[in-house]
Amino acid sequence: MTRLTRMAILLWLVPSLLALALAGCGHAGGVALPWDRPAPPAGITLTDLHAVGDLQTVFNQDAGKPRLIMLVSPT
């Protein structure tokens, strides 16, 4: 086998094995569609904030509780 042939095989084999390994790393469950998901428990709400002061007020109200802040941008 020439060096060029070995290099060509290697350039196909390594990405193929990597793609195969990554394809097997998914979770076992299927995709959950939004209308198939259960309703959130009572008392959980999503708050739409328009200013930093809104965030500060809501954040300070829940002192001592675990909090999650999500920043979502359309761009």
Buried (B, 14 or more C-beta within 10 A) or exposed (E): EEEEEEEEEEEEEEEEEEEEEEEEEEEEEEEEEEEEEEEEEEEEEEEEEEEEEEBEEEEEEEEEEEEEEEEEEEE
